Amino acid sequence: MKIHRIWTILKPAFFAMVSVMLGLLVGSLLAMLAGEDPIKIIQVIISGAFGTAHDRGMVIYFTTILIATGLAVAIPFQAGVFNIGAEGQTLIGAMSCALLALFLPDALPSWLAICLCFAAAIIAAGVWGGIAGGIRAFRGGHEVIGSIMLNFIAAGVTGWLVVGKFQSSDSQNPETAMIPENLKLARFEMFDGAPATLAILASLIAAALFWVVIEKTRAGFRVKVVCQSPDAAQVAGYSVPQVRFWAFFAGSAACGLAGAAMVLGEAGRFRMEMSEGFGFLGIPVALLGRGRPVGVVLSAFLFAALHHGASALDIEATKVTRDLAQVIEAVVVIFVVAQVRLSHSRGAI
């Protein structure tokens, strides 16, 4: 009985590891078919991720972003809805953070101004995602269609704001002016200039709050009931639309952390397309982490290492590029989804 309980706890982690190993195996085979040494490709990815202090710092920075975008998918999923709009939510959060940073009074203490910028990014991202969540919860529209359409609208709105209203006068690129120096997050010196900052703590705190709310509060219990049986939740007196809306809002708000980390910790301004697909990468992060806070954190670290390490393939390999990482990520997701589907077909919990 005790062995069964231990296996129940460890099973998601075990299958996640198996999925990652299979993804690496398939990626290695594809590299071999392209004419590369598969062992060398794995070594290049690992060295590219952890070879230098700067590389390790970049992995920490990407982990910060991917925890936030992973939570953006994982939190609504707990209520039975699927947020695929993290890309647009991150852009809106980043733009809100940058604009507030540019217009805040200089007299404000730096710590207060930074907190206000984070708050602006979180609220703006949550409100933007709440549009799709509200359409799903109160009007019955499909959240996947709504949230993915809002990605394009967010790109258009932020692009119009940058180019038409807040274009930097000292740059030809579509970007805002540089925010004040006192609002930039200090980088960890140990990582040789990489944009690894205390924003990683904000993402970890968000993951911890997610666990506390879901596992230790009445609100979390309601979310679970709504996910597992909306009809039972309705009979129990729970408002299914409200639960789904607020879960979607909370998940979207997590993207604000990613946007603020990009502006305050890395770029120092808002740039067009600065999200670089991290919103979409949050989907496999959440799937591999099985929607659980610890799983999301570990999965984010893994995908961050793969994302940064694969960039070395552009230099070290001749037949494959960093795009191989996307193939590996896709294979990992396929195996994760296949395993979940197989478990459900067998009646597993």
C-alpha angles and dihedrals in degrees: 000000000000091000090052092053092049090049091050090055096044098039097087091050091046094052091044090056091047090051091051093049091049090049091053090046093053091045091051092050091051090050089051091051088052089055101261129125104254093209090053091050092055091046091050092051093048092045091046090054101042107011098105138021089252091053092051090049091052090052089053090050094049089046089056090055096043095049088057096045090042090055088049087066099033098052098054089041088064087065094046098259128113121224112202094161101085091116093062093038090055091051092050091048092049093048092049091049093049095047093049090048090054095051104037115115114262090228093070116103111256094239092053093046091050091050090050091051091052090047092050091051093048095047094044093049091047093050092048092051090042088068091066091038092053093048089052097043102041105023102032095239118150110265094209093058093041096048096044091049089051088058090066092043091051091051090050095046095047091044091052091048093050100043098033104035117010106027112151112250092214098053137063091204121092098260141115126252118281115274119238114285093238090062095056114102114244114249122228106259092213091070097062099241099321113143094250106140142158086280085092087069091054090054092047091048089051090052090049092050089050090056094046094050095045097042105030110032139069090238090058091050090052090051091053092049092049090050096048099039122002090182092055090047090053091050090049089056098255118142103235094192092051094047092050093046095051092044089053091046092050093048092048091048089060088067087065088069089056093048093048092048090053094050102037099032107033121010101026088215141039116276129186113261090005091147090073093200096303090131091060091041087060088071096066089039090059093042094050090046089051089232092290122130097235091043091051092051094049092042091050090054091049095049091044090055091047093046095051097034092054091059087075089065089075088066106027100040129060103192102039135040138200087285086082087076090063090053091051091048091050092050091049091053092048092054092045093051092045091052093049091048091049091049092052092048089055092047094250119158 
